[in-house]
Amino acid sequence: MQAYKLNATIDESGNLIIDEPLNIAPGTVEVIILQPVPSLESSRENQIQSQPEKQKRIVECSIPILKEWLESTEPTPSDFDPDQAQWEYLREKHNL
């Protein structure tokens, strides 16, 4: 089978319109359509623009790298119970 690469358009009614004349014999052909998709970078830009900007946590710490790391983390939820979390961890660890 011979392959040809051509540019074409699809009109509003869904018909394929080849932009160039073809010098091939009449007959049945197989058509493969490659439609360009938005690039990964443009889709990332759209996601970045649609996400609201988070407020930076203010943390006081004398160690700069630790301060930077703590500022990038999420604060603990107000309903977080450290005793309950510790109990769940120990129960799972010791199969209680």
MOPAC internal coordinates of N, CA, C and O (Angstrom, degrees):
PM7 1SCF
backbone

  N    0.0000 0     0.00 0     0.00 0    0    0    0
  C    1.4481 1     0.00 0     0.00 0    1    0    0
  C    1.5310 1   108.24 1     0.00 0    2    1    0
  O    1.2310 1   120.00 1   -46.54 1    3    2    1
  N    1.2858 1   117.61 1   133.46 1    3    2    1
  C    1.4647 1   124.43 1   178.63 1    5    3    2
  C    1.5276 1   109.09 1   -87.99 1    6    5    3
  O    1.2310 1   120.07 1   -38.71 1    7    6    5
  N    1.3318 1   117.46 1   141.29 1    7    6    5
  C    1.4566 1   121.57 1  -179.66 1    9    7    6
  C    1.5196 1   110.07 1  -113.22 1   10    9    7
  O    1.2310 1   120.74 1   -38.65 1   11   10    9
  N    1.3262 1   116.20 1   141.35 1   11   10    9
  C    1.4592 1   123.67 1   176.37 1   13   11   10
  C    1.5164 1   108.28 1  -129.50 1   14   13   11
  O    1.2310 1   120.98 1   -40.01 1   15   14   13
  N    1.3116 1   115.72 1   139.99 1   15   14   13
  C    1.4561 1   119.74 1   176.06 1   17   15   14
  C    1.5222 1   107.67 1  -109.89 1   18   17   15
  O    1.2310 1   120.99 1   -57.66 1   19   18   17
  N    1.3362 1   115.72 1   122.34 1   19   18   17
  C    1.4587 1   121.74 1  -177.26 1   21   19   18
  C    1.5193 1   109.68 1  -135.11 1   22   21   19
  O    1.2310 1   121.18 1   -21.10 1   23   22   21
  N    1.3099 1   115.35 1   158.90 1   23   22   21
  C    1.4564 1   120.82 1   171.73 1   25   23   22
  C    1.5151 1   108.01 1  -100.07 1   26   25   23
  O    1.2310 1   121.03 1   -38.52 1   27   26   25
  N    1.3270 1   115.64 1   141.48 1   27   26   25
  C    1.4579 1   120.74 1  -179.04 1   29   27   26
  C    1.5264 1   108.44 1  -147.93 1   30   29   27
  O    1.2310 1   121.25 1   -11.09 1   31   30   29
  N    1.3087 1   115.21 1   168.91 1   31   30   29
  C    1.4565 1   121.07 1   176.12 1   33   31   30
  C    1.5245 1   108.80 1  -130.10 1   34   33   31
  O    1.2310 1   121.35 1   -22.70 1   35   34   33
  N    1.3129 1   115.02 1   157.30 1   35   34   33
  C    1.4609 1   120.50 1   175.06 1   37   35   34
  C    1.5171 1   106.69 1  -114.43 1   38   37   35
  O    1.2310 1   120.90 1   -56.61 1   39   38   37
  N    1.3336 1   115.88 1   123.39 1   39   38   37
  C    1.4610 1   119.27 1  -177.35 1   41   39   38
  C    1.5225 1   111.06 1   -81.13 1   42   41   39
  O    1.2310 1   120.58 1     0.57 1   43   42   41
  N    1.3402 1   116.50 1  -179.43 1   43   42   41
  C    1.4562 1   122.27 1  -175.36 1   45   43   42
  C    1.5221 1   112.86 1   -61.70 1   46   45   43
  O    1.2310 1   119.63 1   151.63 1   47   46   45
  N    1.3200 1   118.32 1   -28.37 1   47   46   45
  C    1.4647 1   120.58 1  -179.63 1   49   47   46
  C    1.5216 1   112.32 1   -87.98 1   50   49   47
  O    1.2310 1   119.75 1  -179.41 1   51   50   49
  N    1.3377 1   118.09 1     0.59 1   51   50   49
  C    1.4544 1   121.49 1   176.46 1   53   51   50
  C    1.5160 1   115.08 1    92.25 1   54   53   51
  O    1.2310 1   120.02 1  -170.41 1   55   54   53
  N    1.3227 1   117.56 1     9.59 1   55   54   53
  C    1.4619 1   120.49 1   179.71 1   57   55   54
  C    1.5198 1   110.51 1   -84.88 1   58   57   55
  O    1.2310 1   120.98 1   -39.17 1   59   58   57
  N    1.3375 1   115.73 1   140.83 1   59   58   57
  C    1.4517 1   122.03 1   177.69 1   61   59   58
  C    1.5215 1   108.50 1   -85.62 1   62   61   59
  O    1.2310 1   120.25 1   -55.73 1   63   62   61
  N    1.3304 1   117.12 1   124.27 1   63   62   61
  C    1.4601 1   121.99 1  -179.85 1   65   63   62
  C    1.5239 1   107.59 1  -117.25 1   66   65   63
  O    1.2310 1   120.74 1   -64.75 1   67   66   65
  N    1.3316 1   116.20 1   115.25 1   67   66   65
  C    1.4618 1   121.38 1   179.61 1   69   67   66
  C    1.5136 1   108.03 1   -82.92 1   70   69   67
  O    1.2310 1   120.94 1   -50.45 1   71   70   69
  N    1.3447 1   115.81 1   129.55 1   71   70   69
  C    1.4545 1   121.68 1  -173.61 1   73   71   70
  C    1.5259 1   113.64 1   -78.07 1   74   73   71
  O    1.2310 1   119.80 1   163.25 1   75   74   73
  N    1.3337 1   117.99 1   -16.75 1   75   74   73
  C    1.4635 1   121.70 1  -175.44 1   77   75   74
  C    1.5295 1   109.81 1  -121.38 1   78   77   75
  O    1.2310 1   119.89 1   -29.69 1   79   78   77
  N    1.3373 1   117.81 1   150.31 1   79   78   77
  C    1.4649 1   119.05 1   174.87 1   81   79   78
  C    1.5397 1   110.12 1   -73.79 1   82   81   79
  O    1.2310 1   121.17 1   -32.14 1   83   82   81
  N    1.3332 1   115.36 1   147.86 1   83   82   81
  C    1.4637 1   120.51 1  -179.72 1   85   83   82
  C    1.5216 1   109.73 1  -110.71 1   86   85   83
  O    1.2310 1   120.64 1   -42.29 1   87   86   85
  N    1.3109 1   116.37 1   137.71 1   87   86   85
  C    1.4583 1   121.47 1   176.60 1   89   87   86
  C    1.5200 1   108.53 1  -108.93 1   90   89   87
  O    1.2310 1   121.11 1  -115.41 1   91   90   89
  N    1.3306 1   115.49 1    64.59 1   91   90   89
  C    1.4610 1   120.46 1   177.63 1   93   91   90
  C    1.5232 1   108.37 1  -128.20 1   94   93   91
  O    1.2310 1   121.58 1   -18.45 1   95   94   93
  N    1.3346 1   114.57 1   161.55 1   95   94   93
  C    1.4686 1   120.09 1  -178.02 1   97   95   94
  C    1.5232 1   109.46 1   -70.36 1   98   97   95
  O    1.2310 1   119.98 1   -34.16 1   99   98   97
  N    1.3356 1   117.65 1   145.84 1   99   98   97
  C    1.4648 1   120.23 1   178.38 1  101   99   98
  C    1.5286 1   110.77 1   -64.94 1  102  101   99
  O    1.2310 1   120.88 1   -31.46 1  103  102  101
  N    1.3034 1   115.93 1   148.54 1  103  102  101
  C    1.4567 1   121.09 1   178.02 1  105  103  102
  C    1.5273 1   110.48 1   156.52 1  106  105  103
  O    1.2310 1   121.09 1     4.48 1  107  106  105
  N    1.2931 1   115.52 1  -175.52 1  107  106  105
  C    1.4511 1   122.13 1  -179.90 1  109  107  106
  C    1.5228 1   109.80 1   -78.57 1  110  109  107
  O    1.2310 1   120.51 1   -41.81 1  111  110  109
  N    1.3323 1   116.64 1   138.19 1  111  110  109
  C    1.4622 1   122.24 1   179.27 1  113  111  110
  C    1.5179 1   109.12 1  -130.28 1  114  113  111
  O    1.2310 1   121.40 1   -21.37 1  115  114  113
  N    1.3102 1   114.93 1   158.63 1  115  114  113
  C    1.4610 1   121.47 1   174.19 1  117  115  114
  C    1.5189 1   107.09 1  -102.57 1  118  117  115
  O    1.2310 1   120.33 1   -47.75 1  119  118  117
  N    1.3354 1   116.98 1   132.25 1  119  118  117
  C    1.4582 1   121.43 1  -176.46 1  121  119  118
  C    1.5263 1   108.57 1  -116.13 1  122  121  119
  O    1.2310 1   120.95 1   -49.79 1  123  122  121
  N    1.3322 1   115.78 1   130.21 1  123  122  121
  C    1.4646 1   122.14 1   174.33 1  125  123  122
  C    1.5213 1   106.11 1  -116.80 1  126  125  123
  O    1.2310 1   120.52 1   -53.71 1  127  126  125
  N    1.3279 1   116.61 1   126.29 1  127  126  125
  C    1.4594 1   120.50 1  -177.27 1  129  127  126
  C    1.5204 1   108.96 1  -106.44 1  130  129  127
  O    1.2310 1   120.53 1   -53.78 1  131  130  129
  N    1.3191 1   116.59 1   126.22 1  131  130  129
  C    1.4549 1   123.30 1   175.32 1  133  131  130
  C    1.5152 1   107.49 1  -111.74 1  134  133  131
  O    1.2310 1   120.68 1   -70.21 1  135  134  133
  N    1.3207 1   116.31 1   109.79 1  135  134  133
  C    1.4562 1   120.76 1  -178.64 1  137  135  134
  C    1.5173 1   109.05 1  -100.12 1  138  137  135
  O    1.2310 1   119.68 1   -51.98 1  139  138  137
  N    1.3427 1   118.21 1   128.02 1  139  138  137
  C    1.4658 1   119.45 1   178.94 1  141  139  138
  C    1.5259 1   110.40 1   -64.52 1  142  141  139
  O    1.2310 1   121.32 1   -39.72 1  143  142  141
  N    1.3446 1   115.09 1   140.28 1  143  142  141
  C    1.4577 1   121.07 1   177.75 1  145  143  142
  C    1.5140 1   108.25 1  -112.16 1  146  145  143
  O    1.2310 1   119.97 1   -22.56 1  147  146  145
  N    1.3355 1   117.66 1   157.44 1  147  146  145
  C    1.4646 1   119.39 1   178.08 1  149  147  146
  C    1.5231 1   109.66 1   -58.41 1  150  149  147
  O    1.2310 1   120.71 1   -37.85 1  151  150  149
  N    1.3113 1   116.24 1   142.15 1  151  150  149
  C    1.4578 1   120.15 1  -178.29 1  153  151  150
  C    1.5120 1   110.80 1   -67.95 1  154  153  151
  O    1.2310 1   120.47 1   -20.36 1  155  154  153
  N    1.3105 1   116.71 1   159.64 1  155  154  153
  C    1.4540 1   122.53 1  -179.42 1  157  155  154
  C    1.5153 1   110.63 1   -63.43 1  158  157  155
  O    1.2310 1   119.98 1   143.01 1  159  158  157
  N    1.3242 1   117.65 1   -36.99 1  159  158  157
  C    1.4600 1   120.93 1  -179.55 1  161  159  158
  C    1.5202 1   111.89 1   -64.90 1  162  161  159
  O    1.2310 1   120.22 1   138.29 1  163  162  161
  N    1.3411 1   117.19 1   -41.71 1  163  162  161
  C    1.4617 1   118.79 1  -179.09 1  165  163  162
  C    1.5178 1   111.24 1   -69.20 1  166  165  163
  O    1.2310 1   120.05 1   146.19 1  167  166  165
  N    1.3549 1   117.51 1   -33.81 1  167  166  165
  C    1.4629 1   118.39 1   177.22 1  169  167  166
  C    1.5239 1   110.64 1   -70.42 1  170  169  167
  O    1.2310 1   119.79 1   145.58 1  171  170  169
  N    1.3360 1   118.01 1   -34.42 1  171  170  169
  C    1.4667 1   120.39 1   175.51 1  173  171  170
  C    1.5173 1   110.59 1   -65.81 1  174  173  171
  O    1.2310 1   120.20 1   139.60 1  175  174  173
  N    1.3336 1   117.22 1   -40.40 1  175  174  173
  C    1.4620 1   120.45 1   179.38 1  177  175  174
  C    1.5195 1   110.25 1   -61.84 1  178  177  175
  O    1.2310 1   120.30 1   140.05 1  179  178  177
  N    1.3393 1   117.03 1   -39.95 1  179  178  177
  C    1.4605 1   120.42 1   178.57 1  181  179  178
  C    1.5230 1   110.77 1   -64.87 1  182  181  179
  O    1.2310 1   119.96 1   139.95 1  183  182  181
  N    1.3414 1   117.69 1   -40.05 1  183  182  181
  C    1.4544 1   120.53 1   178.53 1  185  183  182
  C    1.5151 1   110.83 1   -65.97 1  186  185  183
  O    1.2310 1   120.29 1   138.45 1  187  186  185
  N    1.3210 1   117.06 1   -41.55 1  187  186  185
  C    1.4603 1   120.95 1  -179.32 1  189  187  186
  C    1.5207 1   110.08 1   -64.10 1  190  189  187
  O    1.2310 1   120.25 1   138.97 1  191  190  189
  N    1.3236 1   117.12 1   -41.03 1  191  190  189
  C    1.4541 1   120.62 1  -179.13 1  193  191  190
  C    1.5209 1   111.55 1   -69.04 1  194  193  191
  O    1.2310 1   120.11 1   147.35 1  195  194  193
  N    1.3622 1   117.40 1   -32.65 1  195  194  193
  C    1.4549 1   119.85 1  -176.46 1  197  195  194
  C    1.5249 1   112.60 1   -80.13 1  198  197  195
  O    1.2310 1   119.63 1   159.75 1  199  198  197
  N    1.3460 1   118.30 1   -20.25 1  199  198  197
  C    1.4516 1   120.83 1  -179.77 1  201  199  198
  C    1.5261 1   109.67 1   -82.12 1  202  201  199
  O    1.2310 1   120.65 1   -48.37 1  203  202  201
  N    1.3312 1   116.37 1   131.63 1  203  202  201
  C    1.4654 1   117.93 1   176.15 1  205  203  202
  C    1.5223 1   109.85 1   -69.03 1  206  205  203
  O    1.2310 1   120.92 1   -33.07 1  207  206  205
  N    1.3045 1   115.84 1   146.93 1  207  206  205
  C    1.4581 1   120.20 1  -178.56 1  209  207  206
  C    1.5230 1   109.51 1   -77.05 1  210  209  207
  O    1.2310 1   121.32 1   -46.51 1  211  210  209
  N    1.3434 1   115.08 1   133.49 1  211  210  209
  C    1.4461 1   120.51 1  -179.15 1  213  211  210
  C    1.5207 1   109.86 1   -78.94 1  214  213  211
  O    1.2310 1   121.54 1   -32.63 1  215  214  213
  N    1.3201 1   114.66 1   147.37 1  215  214  213
  C    1.4509 1   119.18 1   174.41 1  217  215  214
  C    1.5210 1   107.73 1   -79.67 1  218  217  215
  O    1.2310 1   120.60 1   -40.60 1  219  218  217
  N    1.3068 1   116.46 1   139.40 1  219  218  217
  C    1.4469 1   121.05 1  -178.46 1  221  219  218
  C    1.5246 1   109.36 1   -79.29 1  222  221  219
  O    1.2310 1   121.27 1   -45.47 1  223  222  221
  N    1.3466 1   115.19 1   134.53 1  223  222  221
  C    1.4579 1   120.36 1   176.48 1  225  223  222
  C    1.5134 1   109.83 1   -68.73 1  226  225  223
  O    1.2310 1   120.13 1   -37.52 1  227  226  225
  N    1.3009 1   117.35 1   142.48 1  227  226  225
  C    1.4614 1   121.99 1   176.45 1  229  227  226
  C    1.5178 1   107.48 1  -101.87 1  230  229  227
  O    1.2310 1   121.11 1   -62.64 1  231  230  229
  N    1.3380 1   115.48 1   117.36 1  231  230  229
  C    1.4596 1   121.61 1  -177.55 1  233  231  230
  C    1.5166 1   107.98 1  -127.45 1  234  233  231
  O    1.2310 1   120.65 1   -44.58 1  235  234  233
  N    1.3257 1   116.36 1   135.42 1  235  234  233
  C    1.4615 1   120.19 1   176.01 1  237  235  234
  C    1.5161 1   108.47 1   -99.83 1  238  237  235
  O    1.2310 1   120.93 1   -59.80 1  239  238  237
  N    1.3309 1   115.83 1   120.20 1  239  238  237
  C    1.4559 1   121.42 1  -179.08 1  241  239  238
  C    1.5247 1   107.87 1  -156.75 1  242  241  239
  O    1.2310 1   120.52 1   -38.16 1  243  242  241
  N    1.3459 1   116.61 1   141.84 1  243  242  241
  C    1.4671 1   119.65 1  -178.51 1  245  243  242
  C    1.5258 1   112.48 1   -84.40 1  246  245  243
  O    1.2310 1   119.54 1   168.08 1  247  246  245
  N    1.3301 1   118.49 1   -11.92 1  247  246  245
  C    1.4626 1   122.27 1   179.51 1  249  247  246
  C    1.5294 1   107.71 1   -97.73 1  250  249  247
  O    1.2310 1   120.01 1   -68.08 1  251  250  249
  N    1.3412 1   117.58 1   111.92 1  251  250  249
  C    1.4707 1   120.14 1  -172.98 1  253  251  250
  C    1.5365 1   114.42 1   -58.26 1  254  253  251
  O    1.2310 1   119.44 1   136.74 1  255  254  253
  N    1.3264 1   118.67 1   -43.26 1  255  254  253
  C    1.4653 1   119.70 1  -177.16 1  257  255  254
  C    1.5206 1   111.48 1   -68.17 1  258  257  255
  O    1.2310 1   120.62 1   143.68 1  259  258  257
  N    1.3265 1   116.43 1   -36.32 1  259  258  257
  C    1.4639 1   120.84 1   176.88 1  261  259  258
  C    1.5250 1   110.54 1   -67.78 1  262  261  259
  O    1.2310 1   120.45 1   139.60 1  263  262  261
  N    1.3105 1   116.74 1   -40.40 1  263  262  261
  C    1.4648 1   121.25 1   177.80 1  265  263  262
  C    1.5278 1   110.42 1   -61.30 1  266  265  263
  O    1.2310 1   120.90 1   135.74 1  267  266  265
  N    1.3290 1   115.88 1   -44.26 1  267  266  265
  C    1.4663 1   120.35 1  -179.93 1  269  267  266
  C    1.5273 1   110.36 1   -62.83 1  270  269  267
  O    1.2310 1   120.45 1   137.35 1  271  270  269
  N    1.3282 1   116.74 1   -42.65 1  271  270  269
  C    1.4504 1   120.52 1  -179.90 1  273  271  270
  C    1.5290 1   111.20 1   -65.63 1  274  273  271
  O    1.2310 1   120.00 1   135.63 1  275  274  273
  N    1.3116 1   117.60 1   -44.37 1  275  274  273
  C    1.4577 1   120.65 1   179.54 1  277  275  274
  C    1.5255 1   112.15 1   -64.07 1  278  277  275
  O    1.2310 1   120.10 1   144.49 1  279  278  277
  N    1.3296 1   117.42 1   -35.51 1  279  278  277
  C    1.4589 1   120.77 1   178.32 1  281  279  278
  C    1.5224 1   111.96 1   -67.50 1  282  281  279
  O    1.2310 1   120.43 1   153.55 1  283  282  281
  N    1.3289 1   116.78 1   -26.45 1  283  282  281
  C    1.4667 1   119.72 1  -178.50 1  285  283  282
  C    1.5304 1   112.69 1   -86.87 1  286  285  283
  O    1.2310 1   119.53 1   170.96 1  287  286  285
  N    1.3257 1   118.50 1    -9.04 1  287  286  285
  C    1.4648 1   121.55 1  -179.60 1  289  287  286
  C    1.5268 1   111.06 1   -90.24 1  290  289  287
  O    1.2310 1   121.65 1   -16.59 1  291  290  289
  N    1.3198 1   114.44 1   163.41 1  291  290  289
  C    1.4638 1   120.88 1   177.35 1  293  291  290
  C    1.5206 1   109.35 1   -84.56 1  294  293  291
  O    1.2310 1   119.38 1   -35.80 1  295  294  293
  N    1.3187 1   118.79 1   144.20 1  295  294  293
  C    1.4657 1   119.75 1   175.87 1  297  295  294
  C    1.5294 1   109.98 1   -70.11 1  298  297  295
  O    1.2310 1   120.30 1   -23.87 1  299  298  297
  N    1.3204 1   117.04 1   156.13 1  299  298  297
  C    1.4619 1   120.43 1   178.11 1  301  299  298
  C    1.5248 1   109.38 1   -68.84 1  302  301  299
  O    1.2310 1   120.41 1   -35.65 1  303  302  301
  N    1.3260 1   116.81 1   144.35 1  303  302  301
  C    1.4653 1   119.65 1   179.24 1  305  303  302
  C    1.5254 1   111.02 1   -63.87 1  306  305  303
  O    1.2310 1   120.79 1   -25.44 1  307  306  305
  N    1.3034 1   116.09 1   154.56 1  307  306  305
  C    1.4643 1   120.53 1  -177.31 1  309  307  306
  C    1.5250 1   111.92 1   -67.25 1  310  309  307
  O    1.2310 1   119.56 1   155.18 1  311  310  309
  N    1.3402 1   118.45 1   -24.82 1  311  310  309
  C    1.4619 1   120.98 1  -179.16 1  313  311  310
  C    1.5373 1   112.43 1   -94.78 1  314  313  311
  O    1.2310 1   119.56 1  -165.90 1  315  314  313
  N    1.3286 1   118.45 1    14.10 1  315  314  313
  C    1.4622 1   122.29 1  -179.75 1  317  315  314
  C    1.5272 1   110.20 1   -74.66 1  318  317  315
  O    1.2310 1   120.82 1   -52.17 1  319  318  317
  N    1.3259 1   116.05 1   127.83 1  319  318  317
  C    1.4604 1   122.00 1   178.99 1  321  319  318
  C    1.5256 1   108.48 1  -113.40 1  322  321  319
  O    1.2310 1   119.49 1   -72.03 1  323  322  321
  N    1.3433 1   118.57 1   107.97 1  323  322  321
  C    1.4619 1   119.83 1  -176.48 1  325  323  322
  C    1.5348 1   112.85 1   -64.91 1  326  325  323
  O    1.2310 1   119.48 1   147.29 1  327  326  325
  N    1.3191 1   118.59 1   -32.71 1  327  326  325
  C    1.4625 1   120.76 1   178.34 1  329  327  326
  C    1.5273 1   110.90 1   -66.72 1  330  329  327
  O    1.2310 1   120.69 1   139.17 1  331  330  329
  N    1.3189 1   116.29 1   -40.83 1  331  330  329
  C    1.4615 1   120.88 1   178.16 1  333  331  330
  C    1.5262 1   109.85 1   -65.46 1  334  333  331
  O    1.2310 1   119.70 1   138.19 1  335  334  333
  N    1.3334 1   118.18 1   -41.81 1  335  334  333
  C    1.4560 1   121.55 1   178.74 1  337  335  334
  C    1.5217 1   110.75 1   -63.98 1  338  337  335
  O    1.2310 1   120.06 1   139.86 1  339  338  337
  N    1.3169 1   117.49 1   -40.14 1  339  338  337
  C    1.4630 1   121.30 1   178.93 1  341  339  338
  C    1.5280 1   110.10 1   -65.29 1  342  341  339
  O    1.2310 1   120.22 1   136.37 1  343  342  341
  N    1.3242 1   117.19 1   -43.63 1  343  342  341
  C    1.4568 1   120.85 1   178.90 1  345  343  342
  C    1.5228 1   111.28 1   -62.14 1  346  345  343
  O    1.2310 1   119.72 1   136.46 1  347  346  345
  N    1.3375 1   118.14 1   -43.54 1  347  346  345
  C    1.4570 1   121.38 1   178.85 1  349  347  346
  C    1.5242 1   111.03 1   -62.56 1  350  349  347
  O    1.2310 1   120.31 1   139.42 1  351  350  349
  N    1.3232 1   117.02 1   -40.58 1  351  350  349
  C    1.4572 1   120.99 1   179.03 1  353  351  350
  C    1.5367 1   110.27 1   -63.61 1  354  353  351
  O    1.2310 1   119.94 1   131.86 1  355  354  353
  N    1.3387 1   117.72 1   -48.14 1  355  354  353
  C    1.4615 1   120.81 1  -178.86 1  357  355  354
  C    1.5285 1   111.76 1   -65.74 1  358  357  355
  O    1.2310 1   120.31 1   141.92 1  359  358  357
  N    1.3222 1   117.02 1   -38.08 1  359  358  357
  C    1.4630 1   120.98 1   178.23 1  361  359  358
  C    1.5263 1   110.46 1   -62.32 1  362  361  359
  O    1.2310 1   120.40 1   138.01 1  363  362  361
  N    1.3362 1   116.84 1   -41.99 1  363  362  361
  C    1.4588 1   120.55 1   179.03 1  365  363  362
  C    1.5289 1   111.23 1   -70.34 1  366  365  363
  O    1.2310 1   120.44 1   139.82 1  367  366  365
  N    1.3307 1   116.76 1   -40.18 1  367  366  365
  C    1.4648 1   121.09 1  -178.05 1  369  367  366
  C    1.5294 1   111.40 1   -64.77 1  370  369  367
  O    1.2310 1   120.45 1   137.93 1  371  370  369
  N    1.3340 1   116.75 1   -42.07 1  371  370  369
  C    1.4637 1   120.88 1  -175.33 1  373  371  370
  C    1.5260 1   112.96 1  -100.66 1  374  373  371
  O    1.2310 1   119.97 1  -168.74 1  375  374  373
  N    1.3174 1   117.67 1    11.26 1  375  374  373
  C    1.4733 1   122.72 1   178.07 1  377  375  374
  C    1.5265 1   112.27 1    52.36 1  378  377  375
  O    1.2310 1   120.60 1  -130.21 1  379  378  377
  N    1.3078 1   116.46 1    49.79 1  379  378  377
  C    1.4713 1   120.90 1   179.97 1  381  379  378
  C    1.5079 1   111.47 1   -88.25 1  382  381  379
  O    1.2310 1   120.10 1   180.00 1  383  382  381

